[in-house]
Amino acid sequence: MDVELLQALRTVIKEEIEPVKKDLENVKQGLENVKQELLVEIRQVKQQIIKDISTSLSQYSKNSE
C-alpha cells in the first residue's frame, strides 16, 4: 500500500474510534457514580442494621429481666 492510502486509513480509523472512546469514558464515569451511590447506600444499610440489632438486644435484655 502506498503511504497516502495508509495515512488516509489511519485518519478514518481515528475519526471512527474517537466517539467510541468518548462513549467509553462516559460509561466509565457513569459506573463510578453508581459505585459511589452504592457505597453510600451500603453504609446506610449497615448503620441501620447495627441500630436494629442494638435495639433488639436492648428489648431482649429488658424482657429477660
mmJSON file of the N, C-alpha and C atoms, coordinates in Angstrom:
{"data_MODEL":{"atom_site":{
"group_PDB":["ATOM","ATOM","ATOM","ATOM","ATOM","ATOM","ATOM","ATOM","ATOM","ATOM","ATOM","ATOM","ATOM","ATOM","ATOM","ATOM","ATOM","ATOM","ATOM","ATOM","ATOM","ATOM","ATOM","ATOM","ATOM","ATOM","ATOM","ATOM","ATOM","ATOM","ATOM","ATOM","ATOM","ATOM","ATOM","ATOM","ATOM","ATOM","ATOM","ATOM","ATOM","ATOM","ATOM","ATOM","ATOM","ATOM","ATOM","ATOM","ATOM","ATOM","ATOM","ATOM","ATOM","ATOM","ATOM","ATOM","ATOM","ATOM","ATOM","ATOM","ATOM","ATOM","ATOM","ATOM","ATOM","ATOM","ATOM","ATOM","ATOM","ATOM","ATOM","ATOM","ATOM","ATOM","ATOM","ATOM","ATOM","ATOM","ATOM","ATOM","ATOM","ATOM","ATOM","ATOM","ATOM","ATOM","ATOM","ATOM","ATOM","ATOM","ATOM","ATOM","ATOM","ATOM","ATOM","ATOM","ATOM","ATOM","ATOM","ATOM","ATOM","ATOM","ATOM","ATOM","ATOM","ATOM","ATOM","ATOM","ATOM","ATOM","ATOM","ATOM","ATOM","ATOM","ATOM","ATOM","ATOM","ATOM","ATOM","ATOM","ATOM","ATOM","ATOM","ATOM","ATOM","ATOM","ATOM","ATOM","ATOM","ATOM","ATOM","ATOM","ATOM","ATOM","ATOM","ATOM","ATOM","ATOM","ATOM","ATOM","ATOM","ATOM","ATOM","ATOM","ATOM","ATOM","ATOM","ATOM","ATOM","ATOM","ATOM","ATOM","ATOM","ATOM","ATOM","ATOM","ATOM","ATOM","ATOM","ATOM","ATOM","ATOM","ATOM","ATOM","ATOM","ATOM","ATOM","ATOM","ATOM","ATOM","ATOM","ATOM","ATOM","ATOM","ATOM","ATOM","ATOM","ATOM","ATOM","ATOM","ATOM","ATOM","ATOM","ATOM","ATOM","ATOM","ATOM","ATOM","ATOM","ATOM","ATOM","ATOM","ATOM","ATOM","ATOM"],
"id":[1,2,3,4,5,6,7,8,9,10,11,12,13,14,15,16,17,18,19,20,21,22,23,24,25,26,27,28,29,30,31,32,33,34,35,36,37,38,39,40,41,42,43,44,45,46,47,48,49,50,51,52,53,54,55,56,57,58,59,60,61,62,63,64,65,66,67,68,69,70,71,72,73,74,75,76,77,78,79,80,81,82,83,84,85,86,87,88,89,90,91,92,93,94,95,96,97,98,99,100,101,102,103,104,105,106,107,108,109,110,111,112,113,114,115,116,117,118,119,120,121,122,123,124,125,126,127,128,129,130,131,132,133,134,135,136,137,138,139,140,141,142,143,144,145,146,147,148,149,150,151,152,153,154,155,156,157,158,159,160,161,162,163,164,165,166,167,168,169,170,171,172,173,174,175,176,177,178,179,180,181,182,183,184,185,186,187,188,189,190,191,192,193,194,195],
"type_symbol":["N","C","C","N","C","C","N","C","C","N","C","C","N","C","C","N","C","C","N","C","C","N","C","C","N","C","C","N","C","C","N","C","C","N","C","C","N","C","C","N","C","C","N","C","C","N","C","C","N","C","C","N","C","C","N","C","C","N","C","C","N","C","C","N","C","C","N","C","C","N","C","C","N","C","C","N","C","C","N","C","C","N","C","C","N","C","C","N","C","C","N","C","C","N","C","C","N","C","C","N","C","C","N","C","C","N","C","C","N","C","C","N","C","C","N","C","C","N","C","C","N","C","C","N","C","C","N","C","C","N","C","C","N","C","C","N","C","C","N","C","C","N","C","C","N","C","C","N","C","C","N","C","C","N","C","C","N","C","C","N","C","C","N","C","C","N","C","C","N","C","C","N","C","C","N","C","C","N","C","C","N","C","C","N","C","C","N","C","C","N","C","C","N","C","C"],
"label_atom_id":["N","CA","C","N","CA","C","N","CA","C","N","CA","C","N","CA","C","N","CA","C","N","CA","C","N","CA","C","N","CA","C","N","CA","C","N","CA","C","N","CA","C","N","CA","C","N","CA","C","N","CA","C","N","CA","C","N","CA","C","N","CA","C","N","CA","C","N","CA","C","N","CA","C","N","CA","C","N","CA","C","N","CA","C","N","CA","C","N","CA","C","N","CA","C","N","CA","C","N","CA","C","N","CA","C","N","CA","C","N","CA","C","N","CA","C","N","CA","C","N","CA","C","N","CA","C","N","CA","C","N","CA","C","N","CA","C","N","CA","C","N","CA","C","N","CA","C","N","CA","C","N","CA","C","N","CA","C","N","CA","C","N","CA","C","N","CA","C","N","CA","C","N","CA","C","N","CA","C","N","CA","C","N","CA","C","N","CA","C","N","CA","C","N","CA","C","N","CA","C","N","CA","C","N","CA","C","N","CA","C","N","CA","C","N","CA","C","N","CA","C","N","CA","C","N","CA","C"],
"label_alt_id":[null,null,null,null,null,null,null,null,null,null,null,null,null,null,null,null,null,null,null,null,null,null,null,null,null,null,null,null,null,null,null,null,null,null,null,null,null,null,null,null,null,null,null,null,null,null,null,null,null,null,null,null,null,null,null,null,null,null,null,null,null,null,null,null,null,null,null,null,null,null,null,null,null,null,null,null,null,null,null,null,null,null,null,null,null,null,null,null,null,null,null,null,null,null,null,null,null,null,null,null,null,null,null,null,null,null,null,null,null,null,null,null,null,null,null,null,null,null,null,null,null,null,null,null,null,null,null,null,null,null,null,null,null,null,null,null,null,null,null,null,null,null,null,null,null,null,null,null,null,null,null,null,null,null,null,null,null,null,null,null,null,null,null,null,null,null,null,null,null,null,null,null,null,null,null,null,null,null,null,null,null,null,null,null,null,null,null,null,null,null,null,null,null,null,null],
"label_comp_id":["MET","MET","MET","ASP","ASP","ASP","VAL","VAL","VAL","GLU","GLU","GLU","LEU","LEU","LEU","LEU","LEU","LEU","GLN","GLN","GLN","ALA","ALA","ALA","LEU","LEU","LEU","ARG","ARG","ARG","THR","THR","THR","VAL","VAL","VAL","ILE","ILE","ILE","LYS","LYS","LYS","GLU","GLU","GLU","GLU","GLU","GLU","ILE","ILE","ILE","GLU","GLU","GLU","PRO","PRO","PRO","VAL","VAL","VAL","LYS","LYS","LYS","LYS","LYS","LYS","ASP","ASP","ASP","LEU","LEU","LEU","GLU","GLU","GLU","ASN","ASN","ASN","VAL","VAL","VAL","LYS","LYS","LYS","GLN","GLN","GLN","GLY","GLY","GLY","LEU","LEU","LEU","GLU","GLU","GLU","ASN","ASN","ASN","VAL","VAL","VAL","LYS","LYS","LYS","GLN","GLN","GLN","GLU","GLU","GLU","LEU","LEU","LEU","LEU","LEU","LEU","VAL","VAL","VAL","GLU","GLU","GLU","ILE","ILE","ILE","ARG","ARG","ARG","GLN","GLN","GLN","VAL","VAL","VAL","LYS","LYS","LYS","GLN","GLN","GLN","GLN","GLN","GLN","ILE","ILE","ILE","ILE","ILE","ILE","LYS","LYS","LYS","ASP","ASP","ASP","ILE","ILE","ILE","SER","SER","SER","THR","THR","THR","SER","SER","SER","LEU","LEU","LEU","SER","SER","SER","GLN","GLN","GLN","TYR","TYR","TYR","SER","SER","SER","LYS","LYS","LYS","ASN","ASN","ASN","SER","SER","SER","GLU","GLU","GLU"],
"label_asym_id":["A","A","A","A","A","A","A","A","A","A","A","A","A","A","A","A","A","A","A","A","A","A","A","A","A","A","A","A","A","A","A","A","A","A","A","A","A","A","A","A","A","A","A","A","A","A","A","A","A","A","A","A","A","A","A","A","A","A","A","A","A","A","A","A","A","A","A","A","A","A","A","A","A","A","A","A","A","A","A","A","A","A","A","A","A","A","A","A","A","A","A","A","A","A","A","A","A","A","A","A","A","A","A","A","A","A","A","A","A","A","A","A","A","A","A","A","A","A","A","A","A","A","A","A","A","A","A","A","A","A","A","A","A","A","A","A","A","A","A","A","A","A","A","A","A","A","A","A","A","A","A","A","A","A","A","A","A","A","A","A","A","A","A","A","A","A","A","A","A","A","A","A","A","A","A","A","A","A","A","A","A","A","A","A","A","A","A","A","A","A","A","A","A","A","A"],
"label_entity_id":["1","1","1","1","1","1","1","1","1","1","1","1","1","1","1","1","1","1","1","1","1","1","1","1","1","1","1","1","1","1","1","1","1","1","1","1","1","1","1","1","1","1","1","1","1","1","1","1","1","1","1","1","1","1","1","1","1","1","1","1","1","1","1","1","1","1","1","1","1","1","1","1","1","1","1","1","1","1","1","1","1","1","1","1","1","1","1","1","1","1","1","1","1","1","1","1","1","1","1","1","1","1","1","1","1","1","1","1","1","1","1","1","1","1","1","1","1","1","1","1","1","1","1","1","1","1","1","1","1","1","1","1","1","1","1","1","1","1","1","1","1","1","1","1","1","1","1","1","1","1","1","1","1","1","1","1","1","1","1","1","1","1","1","1","1","1","1","1","1","1","1","1","1","1","1","1","1","1","1","1","1","1","1","1","1","1","1","1","1","1","1","1","1","1","1"],
"label_seq_id":[1,1,1,2,2,2,3,3,3,4,4,4,5,5,5,6,6,6,7,7,7,8,8,8,9,9,9,10,10,10,11,11,11,12,12,12,13,13,13,14,14,14,15,15,15,16,16,16,17,17,17,18,18,18,19,19,19,20,20,20,21,21,21,22,22,22,23,23,23,24,24,24,25,25,25,26,26,26,27,27,27,28,28,28,29,29,29,30,30,30,31,31,31,32,32,32,33,33,33,34,34,34,35,35,35,36,36,36,37,37,37,38,38,38,39,39,39,40,40,40,41,41,41,42,42,42,43,43,43,44,44,44,45,45,45,46,46,46,47,47,47,48,48,48,49,49,49,50,50,50,51,51,51,52,52,52,53,53,53,54,54,54,55,55,55,56,56,56,57,57,57,58,58,58,59,59,59,60,60,60,61,61,61,62,62,62,63,63,63,64,64,64,65,65,65],
"pdbx_PDB_ins_code":[null,null,null,null,null,null,null,null,null,null,null,null,null,null,null,null,null,null,null,null,null,null,null,null,null,null,null,null,null,null,null,null,null,null,null,null,null,null,null,null,null,null,null,null,null,null,null,null,null,null,null,null,null,null,null,null,null,null,null,null,null,null,null,null,null,null,null,null,null,null,null,null,null,null,null,null,null,null,null,null,null,null,null,null,null,null,null,null,null,null,null,null,null,null,null,null,null,null,null,null,null,null,null,null,null,null,null,null,null,null,null,null,null,null,null,null,null,null,null,null,null,null,null,null,null,null,null,null,null,null,null,null,null,null,null,null,null,null,null,null,null,null,null,null,null,null,null,null,null,null,null,null,null,null,null,null,null,null,null,null,null,null,null,null,null,null,null,null,null,null,null,null,null,null,null,null,null,null,null,null,null,null,null,null,null,null,null,null,null,null,null,null,null,null,null],
"Cartn_x":[0.852,0.0,0.883,0.377,1.207,0.961,1.859,1.857,0.597,0.148,-1.05,-2.291,-2.413,-3.556,-3.52,-2.339,-2.195,-2.558,-2.11,-2.424,-3.925,-4.556,-5.997,-6.75,-6.305,-6.937,-6.774,-5.591,-5.36,-6.271,-6.423,-7.275,-8.728,-9.202,-10.593,-10.798,-9.862,-9.983,-9.978,-9.084,-9.021,-10.338,-10.904,-12.171,-13.307,-13.256,-14.287,-14.12,-12.893,-12.615,-12.881,-12.678,-12.844,-14.205,-15.314,-16.616,-16.769,-16.199,-16.265,-15.494,-14.336,-13.552,-14.315,-14.968,-15.752,-16.919,-17.584,-18.692,-18.201,-17.062,-16.5,-16.144,-15.64,-15.341,-16.618,-17.686,-18.973,-19.504,-19.361,-19.791,-18.967,-17.673,-16.776,-17.175,-17.456,-17.85,-19.196,-20.104,-21.413,-21.29,-20.426,-20.206,-19.567,-18.677,-18.05,-19.103,-20.026,-21.113,-22.003,-22.33,-23.157,-22.423,-21.137,-20.336,-20.393,-20.216,-20.245,-21.616,-22.666,-24.023,-24.272,-23.799,-23.968,-23.208,-22.012,-21.243,-21.955,-22.555,-23.321,-24.513,-25.219,-26.377,-25.961,-24.853,-24.366,-24.036,-23.394,-23.07,-24.346,-25.346,-26.597,-27.298,-27.325,-27.962,-27.199,-25.884,-25.058,-25.373,-25.445,-25.761,-27.143,-28.105,-29.466,-29.5,-28.758,-28.712,-28.117,-27.027,-26.403,-27.385,-28.088,-29.083,-30.203,-30.684,-31.762,-31.308,-30.103,-29.58,-29.464,-28.947,-28.806,-30.163,-31.141,-32.495,-33.08,-32.903,-33.428,-32.781,-31.473,-30.774,-31.222,-31.429,-31.888,-33.273,-34.16,-35.507,-35.473,-34.625,-34.491,-33.991,-33.01,-32.47,-33.548,-34.372,-35.447,-36.484,-36.787,-37.778,-37.237,-35.934,-35.32,-35.277,-35.398,-35.274,-36.454],
"Cartn_y":[-1.186,0.0,1.229,2.247,3.452,4.264,5.161,5.927,6.779,7.374,8.228,7.429,6.228,5.382,4.958,4.592,4.229,5.402,6.574,7.767,8.041,7.882,8.091,7.084,5.835,4.805,5.108,5.536,5.892,7.035,8.007,9.155,8.718,7.885,7.405,6.581,5.69,4.852,5.709,6.687,7.578,8.329,8.821,9.547,8.642,7.368,6.418,6.008,5.947,5.49,6.582,7.829,8.919,8.921,8.828,8.808,7.596,6.466,5.264,5.497,6.11,6.417,7.354,8.355,9.28,8.561,7.688,6.922,6.04,5.408,4.562,5.379,6.565,7.441,7.805,8.081,8.388,7.2,6.008,4.798,4.61,4.806,4.665,5.635,6.876,7.872,7.511,7.047,6.622,5.476,4.52,3.393,3.854,4.815,5.349,6.019,6.745,7.387,6.348,5.292,4.22,3.561,3.329,2.726,3.569,4.878,5.769,5.76,5.776,5.743,4.44,3.326,2.032,1.982,2.548,2.568,3.357,4.473,5.28,4.474,3.811,3.017,1.862,1.218,0.105,0.594,1.736,2.298,2.581,3.145,3.461,2.194,1.176,-0.088,-0.715,-0.68,-1.227,-0.518,0.81,1.566,1.212,1.047,0.694,-0.7,-1.632,-2.996,-2.983,-2.238,-2.139,-1.543,-0.521,0.119,-0.86,-1.594,-2.559,-3.677,-4.169,-5.222,-4.712,-3.508,-2.913,-2.768,-2.288,-2.122,-3.477,-4.461,-5.803,-6.401,-6.248,-6.762,-6.05,-4.759,-3.99,-4.463,-4.669,-5.134,-6.54,-7.372,-8.747,-8.733,-7.872,-7.754,-7.308,-6.357,-5.862,-6.955,-7.724,-8.802,-9.971,-10.115,-11.238,-10.985,-9.78,-9.439,-9.861],
"Cartn_z":[0.0,0.0,0.0,-0.635,-0.623,0.646,0.936,2.178,2.312,1.235,1.307,1.682,1.125,1.44,2.911,3.386,4.796,5.704,5.352,6.151,6.151,4.997,4.888,5.762,5.725,6.541,8.035,8.431,9.825,10.26,9.388,9.702,9.873,8.965,9.036,10.301,10.579,11.775,13.028,13.077,14.238,14.418,13.337,13.402,13.883,13.493,13.906,15.371,15.838,17.197,18.233,17.896,18.869,19.556,18.81,19.502,20.427,20.024,20.853,22.15,22.057,23.244,24.176,23.606,24.42,25.103,24.353,24.935,26.079,25.895,26.946,28.183,27.993,29.134,29.88,29.117,29.746,30.538,29.971,30.661,31.93,31.81,32.959,34.071,33.712,34.703,35.329,34.489,34.995,35.986,35.675,36.588,37.889,37.801,39.015,39.893,39.268,40.022,40.7,39.959,40.518,41.682,41.519,42.584,43.85,43.697,44.861,45.53,44.726,45.281,46.037,45.47,46.135,47.454,47.476,48.716,49.809,49.419,50.383,50.908,50.0,50.42,51.317,50.995,51.82,53.224,53.312,54.631,55.433,54.753,55.434,55.922,55.085,55.468,56.625,56.563,57.64,58.968,58.931,60.143,60.67,59.769,60.188,60.795,60.213,60.755,62.16,62.325,63.644,64.653,64.239,65.121,65.468,64.469,64.697,65.637,65.45,66.32,67.751,67.884,69.213,69.89,69.15,69.689,70.087,69.238,69.529,70.767,70.871,72.052,73.323,73.198,74.358,74.779,73.823,74.135,74.718,74.165,74.669,76.115,76.384,77.743,78.73,78.326,79.192,79.457,78.405,78.543,79.349,79.393,80.115,81.612,82.028,83.459,84.248],
"occupancy":[1.0,1.0,1.0,1.0,1.0,1.0,1.0,1.0,1.0,1.0,1.0,1.0,1.0,1.0,1.0,1.0,1.0,1.0,1.0,1.0,1.0,1.0,1.0,1.0,1.0,1.0,1.0,1.0,1.0,1.0,1.0,1.0,1.0,1.0,1.0,1.0,1.0,1.0,1.0,1.0,1.0,1.0,1.0,1.0,1.0,1.0,1.0,1.0,1.0,1.0,1.0,1.0,1.0,1.0,1.0,1.0,1.0,1.0,1.0,1.0,1.0,1.0,1.0,1.0,1.0,1.0,1.0,1.0,1.0,1.0,1.0,1.0,1.0,1.0,1.0,1.0,1.0,1.0,1.0,1.0,1.0,1.0,1.0,1.0,1.0,1.0,1.0,1.0,1.0,1.0,1.0,1.0,1.0,1.0,1.0,1.0,1.0,1.0,1.0,1.0,1.0,1.0,1.0,1.0,1.0,1.0,1.0,1.0,1.0,1.0,1.0,1.0,1.0,1.0,1.0,1.0,1.0,1.0,1.0,1.0,1.0,1.0,1.0,1.0,1.0,1.0,1.0,1.0,1.0,1.0,1.0,1.0,1.0,1.0,1.0,1.0,1.0,1.0,1.0,1.0,1.0,1.0,1.0,1.0,1.0,1.0,1.0,1.0,1.0,1.0,1.0,1.0,1.0,1.0,1.0,1.0,1.0,1.0,1.0,1.0,1.0,1.0,1.0,1.0,1.0,1.0,1.0,1.0,1.0,1.0,1.0,1.0,1.0,1.0,1.0,1.0,1.0,1.0,1.0,1.0,1.0,1.0,1.0,1.0,1.0,1.0,1.0,1.0,1.0,1.0,1.0,1.0,1.0,1.0,1.0],
"B_iso_or_equiv":[0.0,0.0,0.0,0.0,0.0,0.0,0.0,0.0,0.0,0.0,0.0,0.0,0.0,0.0,0.0,0.0,0.0,0.0,0.0,0.0,0.0,0.0,0.0,0.0,0.0,0.0,0.0,0.0,0.0,0.0,0.0,0.0,0.0,0.0,0.0,0.0,0.0,0.0,0.0,0.0,0.0,0.0,0.0,0.0,0.0,0.0,0.0,0.0,0.0,0.0,0.0,0.0,0.0,0.0,0.0,0.0,0.0,0.0,0.0,0.0,0.0,0.0,0.0,0.0,0.0,0.0,0.0,0.0,0.0,0.0,0.0,0.0,0.0,0.0,0.0,0.0,0.0,0.0,0.0,0.0,0.0,0.0,0.0,0.0,0.0,0.0,0.0,0.0,0.0,0.0,0.0,0.0,0.0,0.0,0.0,0.0,0.0,0.0,0.0,0.0,0.0,0.0,0.0,0.0,0.0,0.0,0.0,0.0,0.0,0.0,0.0,0.0,0.0,0.0,0.0,0.0,0.0,0.0,0.0,0.0,0.0,0.0,0.0,0.0,0.0,0.0,0.0,0.0,0.0,0.0,0.0,0.0,0.0,0.0,0.0,0.0,0.0,0.0,0.0,0.0,0.0,0.0,0.0,0.0,0.0,0.0,0.0,0.0,0.0,0.0,0.0,0.0,0.0,0.0,0.0,0.0,0.0,0.0,0.0,0.0,0.0,0.0,0.0,0.0,0.0,0.0,0.0,0.0,0.0,0.0,0.0,0.0,0.0,0.0,0.0,0.0,0.0,0.0,0.0,0.0,0.0,0.0,0.0,0.0,0.0,0.0,0.0,0.0,0.0,0.0,0.0,0.0,0.0,0.0,0.0],
"pdbx_formal_charge":[null,null,null,null,null,null,null,null,null,null,null,null,null,null,null,null,null,null,null,null,null,null,null,null,null,null,null,null,null,null,null,null,null,null,null,null,null,null,null,null,null,null,null,null,null,null,null,null,null,null,null,null,null,null,null,null,null,null,null,null,null,null,null,null,null,null,null,null,null,null,null,null,null,null,null,null,null,null,null,null,null,null,null,null,null,null,null,null,null,null,null,null,null,null,null,null,null,null,null,null,null,null,null,null,null,null,null,null,null,null,null,null,null,null,null,null,null,null,null,null,null,null,null,null,null,null,null,null,null,null,null,null,null,null,null,null,null,null,null,null,null,null,null,null,null,null,null,null,null,null,null,null,null,null,null,null,null,null,null,null,null,null,null,null,null,null,null,null,null,null,null,null,null,null,null,null,null,null,null,null,null,null,null,null,null,null,null,null,null,null,null,null,null,null,null],
"auth_seq_id":[1,1,1,2,2,2,3,3,3,4,4,4,5,5,5,6,6,6,7,7,7,8,8,8,9,9,9,10,10,10,11,11,11,12,12,12,13,13,13,14,14,14,15,15,15,16,16,16,17,17,17,18,18,18,19,19,19,20,20,20,21,21,21,22,22,22,23,23,23,24,24,24,25,25,25,26,26,26,27,27,27,28,28,28,29,29,29,30,30,30,31,31,31,32,32,32,33,33,33,34,34,34,35,35,35,36,36,36,37,37,37,38,38,38,39,39,39,40,40,40,41,41,41,42,42,42,43,43,43,44,44,44,45,45,45,46,46,46,47,47,47,48,48,48,49,49,49,50,50,50,51,51,51,52,52,52,53,53,53,54,54,54,55,55,55,56,56,56,57,57,57,58,58,58,59,59,59,60,60,60,61,61,61,62,62,62,63,63,63,64,64,64,65,65,65],
"auth_comp_id":["MET","MET","MET","ASP","ASP","ASP","VAL","VAL","VAL","GLU","GLU","GLU","LEU","LEU","LEU","LEU","LEU","LEU","GLN","GLN","GLN","ALA","ALA","ALA","LEU","LEU","LEU","ARG","ARG","ARG","THR","THR","THR","VAL","VAL","VAL","ILE","ILE","ILE","LYS","LYS","LYS","GLU","GLU","GLU","GLU","GLU","GLU","ILE","ILE","ILE","GLU","GLU","GLU","PRO","PRO","PRO","VAL","VAL","VAL","LYS","LYS","LYS","LYS","LYS","LYS","ASP","ASP","ASP","LEU","LEU","LEU","GLU","GLU","GLU","ASN","ASN","ASN","VAL","VAL","VAL","LYS","LYS","LYS","GLN","GLN","GLN","GLY","GLY","GLY","LEU","LEU","LEU","GLU","GLU","GLU","ASN","ASN","ASN","VAL","VAL","VAL","LYS","LYS","LYS","GLN","GLN","GLN","GLU","GLU","GLU","LEU","LEU","LEU","LEU","LEU","LEU","VAL","VAL","VAL","GLU","GLU","GLU","ILE","ILE","ILE","ARG","ARG","ARG","GLN","GLN","GLN","VAL","VAL","VAL","LYS","LYS","LYS","GLN","GLN","GLN","GLN","GLN","GLN","ILE","ILE","ILE","ILE","ILE","ILE","LYS","LYS","LYS","ASP","ASP","ASP","ILE","ILE","ILE","SER","SER","SER","THR","THR","THR","SER","SER","SER","LEU","LEU","LEU","SER","SER","SER","GLN","GLN","GLN","TYR","TYR","TYR","SER","SER","SER","LYS","LYS","LYS","ASN","ASN","ASN","SER","SER","SER","GLU","GLU","GLU"],
"auth_asym_id":["A","A","A","A","A","A","A","A","A","A","A","A","A","A","A","A","A","A","A","A","A","A","A","A","A","A","A","A","A","A","A","A","A","A","A","A","A","A","A","A","A","A","A","A","A","A","A","A","A","A","A","A","A","A","A","A","A","A","A","A","A","A","A","A","A","A","A","A","A","A","A","A","A","A","A","A","A","A","A","A","A","A","A","A","A","A","A","A","A","A","A","A","A","A","A","A","A","A","A","A","A","A","A","A","A","A","A","A","A","A","A","A","A","A","A","A","A","A","A","A","A","A","A","A","A","A","A","A","A","A","A","A","A","A","A","A","A","A","A","A","A","A","A","A","A","A","A","A","A","A","A","A","A","A","A","A","A","A","A","A","A","A","A","A","A","A","A","A","A","A","A","A","A","A","A","A","A","A","A","A","A","A","A","A","A","A","A","A","A","A","A","A","A","A","A"],
"auth_atom_id":["N","CA","C","N","CA","C","N","CA","C","N","CA","C","N","CA","C","N","CA","C","N","CA","C","N","CA","C","N","CA","C","N","CA","C","N","CA","C","N","CA","C","N","CA","C","N","CA","C","N","CA","C","N","CA","C","N","CA","C","N","CA","C","N","CA","C","N","CA","C","N","CA","C","N","CA","C","N","CA","C","N","CA","C","N","CA","C","N","CA","C","N","CA","C","N","CA","C","N","CA","C","N","CA","C","N","CA","C","N","CA","C","N","CA","C","N","CA","C","N","CA","C","N","CA","C","N","CA","C","N","CA","C","N","CA","C","N","CA","C","N","CA","C","N","CA","C","N","CA","C","N","CA","C","N","CA","C","N","CA","C","N","CA","C","N","CA","C","N","CA","C","N","CA","C","N","CA","C","N","CA","C","N","CA","C","N","CA","C","N","CA","C","N","CA","C","N","CA","C","N","CA","C","N","CA","C","N","CA","C","N","CA","C","N","CA","C","N","CA","C","N","CA","C","N","CA","C"],
"pdbx_PDB_model_num":[1,1,1,1,1,1,1,1,1,1,1,1,1,1,1,1,1,1,1,1,1,1,1,1,1,1,1,1,1,1,1,1,1,1,1,1,1,1,1,1,1,1,1,1,1,1,1,1,1,1,1,1,1,1,1,1,1,1,1,1,1,1,1,1,1,1,1,1,1,1,1,1,1,1,1,1,1,1,1,1,1,1,1,1,1,1,1,1,1,1,1,1,1,1,1,1,1,1,1,1,1,1,1,1,1,1,1,1,1,1,1,1,1,1,1,1,1,1,1,1,1,1,1,1,1,1,1,1,1,1,1,1,1,1,1,1,1,1,1,1,1,1,1,1,1,1,1,1,1,1,1,1,1,1,1,1,1,1,1,1,1,1,1,1,1,1,1,1,1,1,1,1,1,1,1,1,1,1,1,1,1,1,1,1,1,1,1,1,1,1,1,1,1,1,1]
}}}
